[in-house]
Amino acid sequence: MTPKMQRLVHDLAYGLVNCGGKRTLTGMLSGSGNQFCDWTAAYRMFSKQRFDPQDLLDVSLRHGVSLAPDNAPVIAHIDDTLLKKTGRKVHGAKWQRDPLGPAFHTNFIWAQRFVQASIACPASSQLCQARSIPVSFVHAPMPVKPGRNADQLQKDAYKEAKKKSRISCVGAKLVGSLRQRLNELGSASRHLLVSFDGGYTNREVIQNLPAHTTFIGRVRKDAKIYDPPADQPDTGRRRLYGEPKLTPDQIRTSDQVSWQKVKAFAAGKEHEFKLKVVENVKWKPAGGHQLLKLIIISPLGYRLAKGANLLYRKPAFLITNDLKLPLQTLLQAYVWRWEIEVNFREQKTLMGCGQAQVRNQHSAEGVPKFVTAVYSLLLLAAEHCSRQNDPPVQMLQRAKWYPEKENSRWTTGDICNRFRAEYYSKAIGVSFDGFMNKRYRKQNHLKLLNPALSAMISIRT
């Protein structure tokens, strides 16, 4: 990358965090103070593929792995998301089923589909929180269906492309790519533990897992599982499956397997989960030669308010191909999977992923990936700073009405505010550290007639 291109990437990244409106390319240029310069280089950088945002995500992967404990596996989460679009000529956009729609009615939105991989960066080797950092963001468009007058070759090509573009196929390729990148970065000896939801726990993903890779994912409560064959016939084909077992939901309600109590960190504190574990089972989508472990999580109780009625969540049924990892490690890895949902929300709301009005194929894929890469580097920098003890890095003073929490991690909003404060203080020569004195937090502000004079007095004090 040339120095000029590096400077442009640097300006767009700063403008993305500093942008006050929509995170379009124009907004990024305005946020970095380049609104009066030629804008064509920024657009052509993506439309002509002069820059690959995956290089920035590789930096996040390399440093993110170094933040994890050395004796623990690298924990990754994979899931897909939709980016809403308005233009009918945006590459890869089509009518998709809205996952946030009500359960009693199917809604459709015009959107692009992306598959993301994030790795967990736990604060320590004990039970703790783990911030997820994105390391891959792959566009997964569906092929365009040929018209009714298309010939047979076009229809056959469409069917083949439709099979390859299935979300499970994209997920399987992403797992293989992640394993290969870890090997290239010198982490070939590190075990990879990937957590899925039910959409990826299928034959396409499980039977194409690379070496030194473990999966844990959800299965249906009525999944058909089997015992290993007790004996083999003297002649004929060897048996792969034994007698069928009870379904996971039937095992949950039966007394054949006893409950175990395992601790895991979730929602800001340690929780005790009740589990049932069934070793050495077989499931046909995983293949006849694969022994699996079934983990059943009892419904968790919760209250919407103090003193309210006790409600229960739905039980969870997990399956994994690793029979040696501790049960606590497997459970904690899957509980941390919620962090990728947090990533999706912050990428769309705080960073504006998908807001850029671009239609070119390379731009439609590259700009959202660039936004994800900047978000990933922002989280990575904050994670490094939070572990720095000499001198410790502090966030800006929060508003008076913000609830004070002890040992709470920095939110992405806190990180962006700190970044902007350092960016502004460098520009105007005023430090925002210690901007608000706790001594005056409980006092009302001075009501001045001139708002501009009030702002100047606040800055000087």
DOTIMI-787882 format. One line per 5 residues: for each residue x, y, z of C-alpha. Coordinates in nm, 2 decimals, padded with zeros to 4 digits. Layout:
N
X:Y:Z ~ ...;
//
This chain:
461
00.00:00.00:00.00 ~ 00.14:00.34:-00.10 ~ 00.18:00.62:00.16 ~ -00.10:00.81:-00.01 ~ -00.33:00.52:00.02;
-00.23:00.46:00.39 ~ -00.31:00.83:00.46 ~ -00.65:00.79:00.29 ~ -00.74:00.48:00.49 ~ -00.62:00.66:00.81;
-00.85:00.96:00.74 ~ -01.15:00.74:00.66 ~ -01.11:00.54:00.98 ~ -01.08:00.86:01.19 ~ -01.38:01.01:01.00;
-01.59:00.70:01.06 ~ -01.55:00.73:01.44 ~ -01.59:01.11:01.43 ~ -01.88:01.12:01.19 ~ -02.19:01.28:01.34;
-02.44:01.18:01.08 ~ -02.48:00.88:00.85 ~ -02.17:00.68:00.81 ~ -02.15:00.71:00.43 ~ -01.82:00.77:00.25;
-01.91:01.14:00.23 ~ -01.97:01.14:00.60 ~ -01.64:00.97:00.66 ~ -01.46:01.24:00.45 ~ -01.65:01.52:00.63;
-01.56:01.37:00.97 ~ -01.19:01.37:00.88 ~ -01.20:01.73:00.75 ~ -01.17:01.63:00.38 ~ -01.51:01.76:00.26;
-01.34:02.02:00.05 ~ -01.09:01.79:-00.12 ~ -01.14:01.56:-00.42 ~ -01.35:01.26:-00.31 ~ -01.29:01.03:-00.61;
-00.99:00.86:-00.45 ~ -01.20:00.74:-00.16 ~ -01.47:00.59:-00.38 ~ -01.22:00.43:-00.62 ~ -01.03:00.28:-00.34;
-01.32:00.04:-00.29 ~ -01.47:00.02:-00.63 ~ -01.14:-00.06:-00.79 ~ -01.03:-00.29:-00.50 ~ -00.71:-00.09:-00.43;
-00.74:-00.18:-00.07 ~ -00.85:-00.50:00.11 ~ -01.00:-00.44:00.45 ~ -00.92:-00.80:00.54 ~ -00.57:-00.69:00.61;
-00.70:-00.48:00.90 ~ -00.90:-00.78:01.02 ~ -00.59:-01.00:01.01 ~ -00.43:-00.75:01.25 ~ -00.72:-00.79:01.49;
-00.69:-01.17:01.46 ~ -00.32:-01.17:01.54 ~ -00.34:-00.94:01.84 ~ -00.67:-01.09:01.96 ~ -00.52:-01.43:01.98;
-00.23:-01.30:02.18 ~ -00.48:-01.16:02.44 ~ -00.63:-01.50:02.51 ~ -00.46:-01.73:02.77 ~ -00.19:-01.94:02.62;
-00.32:-02.27:02.76 ~ -00.68:-02.22:02.64 ~ -00.83:-02.28:02.30 ~ -00.91:-02.00:02.06 ~ -01.28:-01.95:02.09;
-01.46:-01.82:01.78 ~ -01.83:-01.74:01.71 ~ -01.99:-01.75:01.37 ~ -02.32:-01.61:01.27 ~ -02.49:-01.41:00.99;
-02.66:-01.08:00.98 ~ -02.86:-00.86:00.74 ~ -02.78:-00.51:00.63 ~ -03.09:-00.32:00.52 ~ -03.08:-00.14:00.19;
-03.30:00.10:-00.01 ~ -03.15:00.09:-00.35 ~ -03.28:-00.18:-00.59 ~ -02.95:-00.20:-00.78 ~ -02.72:-00.27:-00.48;
-02.51:-00.57:-00.55 ~ -02.63:-00.88:-00.35 ~ -02.94:-00.72:-00.21 ~ -03.26:-00.92:-00.23 ~ -03.58:-00.98:-00.02;
-03.48:-01.16:00.30 ~ -03.68:-01.29:00.59 ~ -03.66:-01.04:00.87 ~ -03.53:-01.21:01.19 ~ -03.66:-00.93:01.41;
-04.01:-00.97:01.28 ~ -04.29:-01.10:01.51 ~ -04.33:-01.47:01.55 ~ -04.70:-01.46:01.43 ~ -04.62:-01.29:01.10;
-04.34:-01.33:00.84 ~ -04.19:-01.00:00.73 ~ -03.94:-00.94:00.45 ~ -03.68:-00.67:00.41 ~ -03.46:-00.57:00.12;
-03.11:-00.64:00.25 ~ -02.76:-00.78:00.20 ~ -02.64:-01.09:00.39 ~ -02.30:-01.12:00.56 ~ -02.14:-01.39:00.77;
-01.91:-01.28:01.05 ~ -01.65:-01.45:01.27 ~ -01.55:-01.31:01.60 ~ -01.30:-01.43:01.85 ~ -01.34:-01.41:02.23;
-01.08:-01.22:02.43 ~ -01.13:-01.32:02.80 ~ -00.99:-01.09:03.06 ~ -00.83:-01.38:03.25 ~ -00.81:-01.76:03.27;
-01.08:-01.76:03.54 ~ -01.46:-01.72:03.50 ~ -01.49:-01.37:03.35 ~ -01.63:-01.15:03.07 ~ -01.50:-01.19:02.72;
-01.52:-00.92:02.46 ~ -01.57:-01.05:02.11 ~ -01.36:-00.89:01.83 ~ -01.46:-00.94:01.46 ~ -01.20:-01.10:01.25;
-01.39:-01.18:00.93 ~ -01.69:-01.03:00.75 ~ -01.78:-01.22:00.43 ~ -02.06:-01.12:00.19 ~ -02.29:-01.41:00.12;
-02.52:-01.30:-00.17 ~ -02.77:-01.53:-00.33 ~ -02.75:-01.58:-00.71 ~ -03.00:-01.40:-00.94 ~ -03.27:-01.63:-01.06;
-03.28:-01.66:-01.44 ~ -03.59:-01.56:-01.63 ~ -03.86:-01.79:-01.76 ~ -03.71:-01.78:-02.11 ~ -03.36:-01.90:-01.99;
-03.22:-02.21:-02.14 ~ -03.14:-02.53:-01.95 ~ -02.77:-02.45:-01.90 ~ -02.85:-02.12:-01.73 ~ -03.10:-02.30:-01.50;
-02.85:-02.57:-01.41 ~ -02.58:-02.31:-01.34 ~ -02.83:-02.13:-01.11 ~ -02.90:-02.44:-00.92 ~ -02.53:-02.51:-00.87;
-02.46:-02.15:-00.76 ~ -02.76:-02.16:-00.52 ~ -02.61:-02.47:-00.35 ~ -02.27:-02.31:-00.31 ~ -02.43:-01.99:-00.17;
-02.62:-02.15:00.11 ~ -02.54:-02.00:00.45 ~ -02.40:-02.34:00.58 ~ -02.16:-02.36:00.29 ~ -02.03:-02.01:00.35;
-02.00:-02.09:00.72 ~ -01.80:-02.40:00.65 ~ -01.56:-02.21:00.42 ~ -01.52:-01.94:00.68 ~ -01.42:-02.19:00.95;
-01.16:-02.34:00.71 ~ -01.03:-01.99:00.63 ~ -01.01:-01.90:01.00 ~ -00.81:-02.22:01.07 ~ -00.58:-02.15:00.78;
-00.51:-01.79:00.89 ~ -00.44:-01.90:01.24 ~ -00.18:-02.15:01.10 ~ -00.02:-01.88:00.89 ~ 00.00:-01.64:01.19;
00.20:-01.90:01.39 ~ -00.09:-02.04:01.60 ~ -00.11:-02.38:01.44 ~ -00.07:-02.55:01.78 ~ -00.37:-02.36:01.92;
-00.69:-02.55:01.93 ~ -00.99:-02.37:01.77 ~ -01.33:-02.40:01.94 ~ -01.61:-02.26:01.72 ~ -01.97:-02.20:01.85;
-02.27:-02.20:01.62 ~ -02.64:-02.15:01.65 ~ -02.88:-02.40:01.50 ~ -02.85:-02.27:01.15 ~ -02.49:-02.40:01.12;
-02.51:-02.72:01.32 ~ -02.57:-02.94:01.02 ~ -02.40:-03.19:00.79 ~ -02.23:-02.92:00.56 ~ -02.04:-02.76:00.84;
-01.97:-03.05:01.07 ~ -01.83:-03.29:00.81 ~ -01.60:-03.02:00.67 ~ -01.43:-02.91:00.99 ~ -01.05:-02.87:00.95;
-00.80:-03.04:01.18 ~ -00.76:-02.91:01.54 ~ -01.10:-02.76:01.53 ~ -01.39:-02.83:01.77 ~ -01.75:-02.72:01.73;
-02.04:-02.67:01.97 ~ -02.38:-02.58:01.85 ~ -02.75:-02.61:01.91 ~ -02.97:-02.90:01.79 ~ -03.34:-02.95:01.78;
-03.51:-03.08:02.08 ~ -03.65:-03.37:01.87 ~ -03.32:-03.46:01.71 ~ -03.27:-03.83:01.65 ~ -02.95:-03.95:01.82;
-02.82:-04.31:01.84 ~ -02.60:-04.53:02.05 ~ -02.28:-04.67:01.90 ~ -02.33:-05.02:01.76 ~ -02.29:-05.28:02.03;
-02.17:-05.56:01.79 ~ -02.10:-05.61:01.42 ~ -02.25:-05.88:01.19 ~ -02.02:-06.15:01.08 ~ -02.09:-06.08:00.71;
-02.22:-05.79:00.52 ~ -02.20:-05.42:00.57 ~ -02.07:-05.29:00.91 ~ -02.31:-05.10:01.12 ~ -02.25:-04.74:01.20;
-02.54:-04.67:01.43 ~ -02.68:-04.86:01.72 ~ -03.02:-04.84:01.89 ~ -03.20:-04.50:01.88 ~ -03.19:-04.31:02.21;
-03.45:-04.08:02.35 ~ -03.48:-03.73:02.20 ~ -03.29:-03.45:02.38 ~ -03.62:-03.31:02.52 ~ -03.72:-03.66:02.64;
-03.39:-03.70:02.81 ~ -03.44:-03.36:02.98 ~ -03.77:-03.47:03.14 ~ -03.66:-03.83:03.22 ~ -03.47:-03.96:03.53;
-03.22:-04.17:03.34 ~ -02.96:-03.90:03.35 ~ -02.89:-03.69:03.66 ~ -02.84:-03.31:03.66 ~ -02.50:-03.15:03.71;
-02.43:-02.80:03.84 ~ -02.17:-02.61:03.64 ~ -02.07:-02.24:03.68 ~ -02.03:-02.00:03.40 ~ -02.00:-01.62:03.36;
-02.30:-01.44:03.20 ~ -02.48:-01.11:03.23 ~ -02.21:-00.95:03.45 ~ -02.18:-01.22:03.72 ~ -02.13:-01.59:03.78;
-02.43:-01.82:03.73 ~ -02.49:-02.18:03.82 ~ -02.63:-02.38:03.53 ~ -02.80:-02.72:03.56 ~ -02.68:-02.96:03.29;
-02.74:-03.31:03.17 ~ -02.46:-03.47:02.97 ~ -02.48:-03.78:02.75 ~ -02.15:-03.91:02.63 ~ -02.07:-04.11:02.32;
-02.38:-04.05:02.10 ~ -02.41:-04.04:01.73 ~ -02.60:-03.81:01.51 ~ -02.65:-03.88:01.13 ~ -02.57:-03.52:01.01;
-02.23:-03.55:01.18 ~ -02.14:-03.88:01.01 ~ -02.13:-04.24:01.13 ~ -01.77:-04.23:01.25 ~ -01.81:-03.92:01.47;
-01.87:-03.97:01.85 ~ -02.05:-03.67:02.00 ~ -02.14:-03.53:02.34 ~ -02.50:-03.40:02.41 ~ -02.54:-03.12:02.66;
-02.88:-03.02:02.79 ~ -02.92:-02.69:02.98 ~ -03.21:-02.66:03.21 ~ -03.44:-02.36:03.17 ~ -03.31:-02.05:03.36;
-03.54:-01.86:03.59 ~ -03.55:-01.48:03.58 ~ -03.76:-01.19:03.70 ~ -03.85:-00.88:03.50 ~ -03.85:-00.67:03.81;
-03.78:-00.71:04.18 ~ -04.07:-00.90:04.34 ~ -04.22:-01.00:04.00 ~ -04.33:-01.35:03.92 ~ -04.05:-01.60:03.83;
-04.04:-01.67:03.46 ~ -03.84:-01.93:03.27 ~ -03.64:-01.93:02.95 ~ -03.65:-02.21:02.70 ~ -03.40:-02.51:02.75;
-03.10:-02.53:02.53 ~ -02.97:-02.85:02.36 ~ -02.60:-02.84:02.26 ~ -02.39:-03.10:02.08 ~ -02.01:-03.11:02.04;
-01.74:-03.33:01.89 ~ -01.49:-03.28:02.17 ~ -01.51:-03.55:02.44 ~ -01.21:-03.43:02.64 ~ -01.26:-03.06:02.70;
-01.39:-02.97:03.05 ~ -01.77:-02.92:03.06 ~ -01.72:-02.57:03.20 ~ -01.50:-02.47:02.91 ~ -01.76:-02.59:02.66;
-02.05:-02.42:02.84 ~ -01.86:-02.09:02.88 ~ -01.76:-02.08:02.52 ~ -02.13:-02.11:02.41 ~ -02.25:-01.85:02.67;
-01.99:-01.61:02.53 ~ -02.15:-01.66:02.18 ~ -02.40:-01.38:02.27 ~ -02.12:-01.13:02.22 ~ -02.14:-01.17:01.85;
-02.50:-01.05:01.87 ~ -02.37:-00.75:02.06 ~ -02.11:-00.69:01.78 ~ -02.39:-00.69:01.52 ~ -02.59:-00.43:01.71;
-02.30:-00.20:01.77 ~ -02.17:-00.23:01.41 ~ -02.51:-00.12:01.27 ~ -02.62:00.14:01.53 ~ -02.29:00.30:01.66;
-02.07:00.25:01.35 ~ -02.33:00.27:01.08 ~ -02.24:-00.06:00.90 ~ -02.45:-00.08:00.59 ~ -02.54:00.29:00.57;
-02.30:00.37:00.28 ~ -02.49:00.43:-00.04 ~ -02.28:00.23:-00.28 ~ -02.40:00.00:-00.56 ~ -02.07:-00.13:-00.72;
-02.01:-00.49:-00.64 ~ -01.66:-00.43:-00.49 ~ -01.78:-00.13:-00.29 ~ -02.10:-00.30:-00.16 ~ -01.87:-00.57:-00.02;
-01.57:-00.36:00.08 ~ -01.73:-00.07:00.26 ~ -01.92:-00.27:00.52 ~ -01.61:-00.48:00.57 ~ -01.40:-00.17:00.62;
-01.65:-00.04:00.89 ~ -01.63:-00.38:01.06 ~ -01.25:-00.36:01.05 ~ -01.24:-00.01:01.21 ~ -01.48:-00.13:01.48;
-01.26:-00.43:01.54 ~ -00.95:-00.22:01.58 ~ -01.13:00.02:01.81 ~ -01.23:-00.27:02.04 ~ -00.88:-00.42:02.02;
-00.72:-00.09:02.12 ~ -00.96:-00.05:02.41 ~ -00.88:-00.40:02.53 ~ -00.51:-00.33:02.53 ~ -00.57:-00.01:02.72;
-00.79:-00.17:02.98 ~ -00.52:-00.42:03.06 ~ -00.25:-00.15:03.09 ~ -00.17:-00.08:03.45 ~ 00.12:00.16:03.42;
-00.03:00.42:03.38 ~ -00.40:00.31:03.38 ~ -00.62:00.45:03.11 ~ -00.95:00.60:03.23 ~ -01.27:00.67:03.04;
-01.43:01.01:03.04 ~ -01.65:01.11:03.33 ~ -02.00:00.98:03.27 ~ -02.32:01.18:03.30 ~ -02.47:01.23:03.65;
-02.78:01.02:03.56 ~ -02.57:00.72:03.44 ~ -02.58:00.44:03.69 ~ -02.24:00.38:03.85 ~ -02.14:00.01:03.83;
-01.83:-00.14:03.98 ~ -01.59:-00.35:03.77 ~ -01.80:-00.29:03.46 ~ -01.62:-00.31:03.12 ~ -01.60:-00.01:02.89;
-01.89:00.01:02.65 ~ -01.84:00.09:02.29 ~ -02.00:00.43:02.35 ~ -01.74:00.50:02.62 ~ -01.46:00.39:02.38;
-01.59:00.62:02.10 ~ -01.62:00.92:02.34 ~ -01.27:00.87:02.46 ~ -01.14:00.85:02.11 ~ -01.32:01.17:02.01;
-01.19:01.35:02.32 ~ -00.83:01.26:02.23 ~ -00.89:01.36:01.87 ~ -01.04:01.70:01.97 ~ -00.79:01.77:02.24;
-00.51:01.72:01.99 ~ -00.68:01.96:01.74 ~ -00.76:02.24:01.98 ~ -00.49:02.19:02.24 ~ -00.72:02.13:02.54;
-00.71:01.82:02.75 ~ -01.04:01.66:02.85 ~ -00.89:01.45:03.13 ~ -01.03:01.57:03.46 ~ -01.28:01.78:03.27;
-01.55:01.73:03.53 ~ -01.47:01.75:03.90 ~ -01.66:01.51:04.12 ~ -01.69:01.78:04.38 ~ -01.94:01.97:04.16;
-02.13:01.67:04.02 ~ -02.43:01.72:04.25 ~ -02.46:02.09:04.18 ~ -02.69:02.25:03.92 ~ -02.52:02.41:03.63;
-02.51:02.79:03.58 ~ -02.79:02.92:03.37 ~ -02.64:03.19:03.14 ~ -02.82:03.39:02.88 ~ -02.56:03.34:02.61;
-02.53:02.96:02.52 ~ -02.20:03.03:02.34 ~ -02.05:03.21:02.65 ~ -02.17:02.92:02.86 ~ -01.99:02.67:02.65;
-01.67:02.88:02.65 ~ -01.68:02.90:03.04 ~ -01.74:02.53:03.07 ~ -01.43:02.45:02.86 ~ -01.21:02.70:03.05;
-01.32:02.55:03.38;
//
